[in-house]
Amino acid sequence: MNAAADVDRLAGVLPLASIIPFPDLLFGGPLLVAVVLLHGIGIRLVSVHFRRRSDALARQTHASLRLDVLFGYVIFLLLALHLAEVVFWTVALVYSRLVTDWRTAAFFAANTYTTVGYGTFVLPAAWNMLSPIIAISGLFTFGWTGSVLVGFVSSLNRLRDPASLTTKGDGGATR
């Protein structure tokens, strides 16, 4: 008996082994989790940096331009985080020998991670479900980054509104 037939028989109705190839899931699943965890660590570091710098800048007079520079710097850090995640997938593809050329692996990983899908390279047929797993990791992390950026913009808008920095009675900064 083969493993695929056993899985199909256990599933009852659907041929799960052909719909979800388990080698792809066993290889790509932990890598997806690692990418999302890496993203979480990076988001935390960027957020702490943003919070510290924006709080310090908010206490200064005429800080608007400095806050804009900080926001630009934070965007650059988030870009670097996503590029690090593309490199992570690139390394996984090359070291697993699914892709032998670093440039091809990086191009494939970047296009798949961003869900652009541009390019002619495809993984070997036995590993074609790994591409959606890479894409899902990008969808998760880009969504997370988008929500963090919304929070940063909201914070910057509050810092630029002098009325939101003080309250009657204590005269101190509030958040």
C-alpha positions in Angstrom: 0.0 0.0 0.0 1.2 3.5 -0.6 0.9 6.5 1.7 -1.2 8.6 -0.7 -3.9 5.9 -1.0 -4.0 5.5 2.8 -4.4 9.3 3.3 -7.2 9.3 0.6 -9.0 6.4 2.3 -8.8 8.2 5.7 -10.1 11.4 4.2 -13.1 9.6 2.9 -14.3 11.8 0.0 -11.5 14.0 -1.3 -8.1 12.9 -2.6 -6.3 15.0 0.0 -2.8 13.7 -0.8 -3.1 15.1 -4.3 -4.8 18.4 -3.3 -2.3 19.1 -0.5 1.0 17.4 -1.1 2.3 16.7 2.4 6.0 17.2 1.6 5.3 20.8 0.6 3.3 21.4 3.8 5.9 19.7 6.0 8.7 21.8 4.4 6.8 25.1 3.8 4.6 25.2 6.9 7.4 25.5 9.5 9.2 28.0 7.2 6.0 30.1 7.0 5.7 30.0 10.8 9.4 31.0 11.1 8.9 33.9 8.6 5.9 35.2 10.6 7.8 34.9 13.9 10.8 36.8 12.3 8.3 39.4 11.1 6.9 39.7 14.6 10.3 40.3 16.1 11.1 42.9 13.5 7.8 44.6 14.0 8.4 44.8 17.7 11.9 46.3 17.3 10.7 48.9 14.7 7.6 49.7 16.9 9.8 50.3 20.0 12.2 52.4 18.0 9.3 54.4 16.6 7.6 54.9 19.9 10.8 56.1 21.7 11.9 58.4 18.9 8.4 59.9 18.3 7.8 60.5 22.0 11.2 62.3 22.2 10.5 64.3 19.1 7.0 65.3 20.3 8.5 67.1 23.2 10.5 69.4 20.9 9.2 72.5 19.2 8.8 72.4 15.4 9.1 68.6 15.3 6.9 68.0 12.3 9.7 67.6 9.7 11.6 65.4 12.1 8.5 63.2 12.6 8.2 62.9 8.8 11.9 61.8 8.6 11.2 59.3 11.4 8.2 57.9 9.5 10.3 57.6 6.3 13.0 55.8 8.3 10.5 53.4 9.8 9.1 52.6 6.3 12.7 51.9 5.2 13.1 49.5 8.2 9.9 47.7 7.3 11.1 47.3 3.7 14.4 45.9 5.0 12.4 43.4 7.2 10.4 42.2 4.1 13.6 41.9 2.1 15.1 39.8 4.9 12.1 37.5 4.7 12.6 37.1 1.0 16.2 36.3 1.7 15.0 33.7 4.2 12.9 32.0 1.6 15.8 32.3 -0.9 18.1 30.5 1.5 15.5 27.8 2.1 15.0 27.2 -1.6 18.8 27.0 -2.4 19.8 24.9 0.6 16.9 22.5 0.0 18.2 22.2 -3.6 14.8 23.1 -5.0 16.5 26.0 -6.8 20.2 25.8 -7.6 20.9 29.4 -8.6 20.8 32.1 -5.9 19.6 34.8 -8.3 16.8 32.7 -9.7 15.8 31.6 -6.1 15.8 35.3 -5.0 13.7 36.4 -8.0 11.3 33.5 -7.6 11.0 34.0 -3.8 10.5 37.8 -4.1 7.8 37.4 -6.8 6.0 34.7 -5.0 6.2 36.4 -1.6 4.8 39.6 -3.0 2.2 37.6 -5.0 3.3 39.4 -8.1 3.9 36.1 -9.9 6.1 37.6 -12.6 8.7 35.3 -14.2 9.0 32.1 -16.0 10.6 29.9 -13.4 8.5 27.4 -11.6 9.4 24.9 -8.9 9.6 21.2 -9.8 6.1 19.7 -10.3 6.4 17.7 -7.1 6.9 21.0 -5.1 4.4 23.3 -6.9 2.3 23.8 -3.8 5.2 25.4 -2.0 4.6 28.6 -4.1 1.2 29.3 -2.4 2.8 28.7 1.0 5.4 31.4 0.2 2.7 33.7 -1.0 0.6 33.1 2.1 3.6 34.1 4.2 3.8 37.4 2.3 0.1 38.0 2.6 0.3 37.5 6.4 3.3 39.8 6.8 2.2 42.5 4.4 -1.2 42.7 6.1 0.6 43.0 9.5 2.9 45.7 8.2 -0.1 47.6 6.8 -1.9 47.6 10.1 1.3 48.7 11.9 1.7 51.6 9.4 -1.9 52.7 10.1 -1.0 52.8 13.8 2.1 54.8 13.1 0.2 57.3 11.1 -2.4 57.6 13.8 0.3 58.2 16.4 2.0 60.8 14.2 -1.3 62.6 13.7 -1.9 62.7 17.4 1.6 64.0 18.0 1.0 66.8 15.5 -2.2 67.9 17.1 -1.1 70.1 20.1 -4.5 69.7 21.8 -4.0 66.0 22.1 -0.7 66.3 23.9 -2.1 68.1 26.9 -5.1 67.8 29.1 -6.7 70.3 31.5 -5.4 69.8 34.9 -2.1 67.9 34.5 -0.5 69.7 31.5 1.5 66.6 30.6 1.6 64.4 27.6 -1.2 61.8 27.3 -1.7 58.9 25.1 
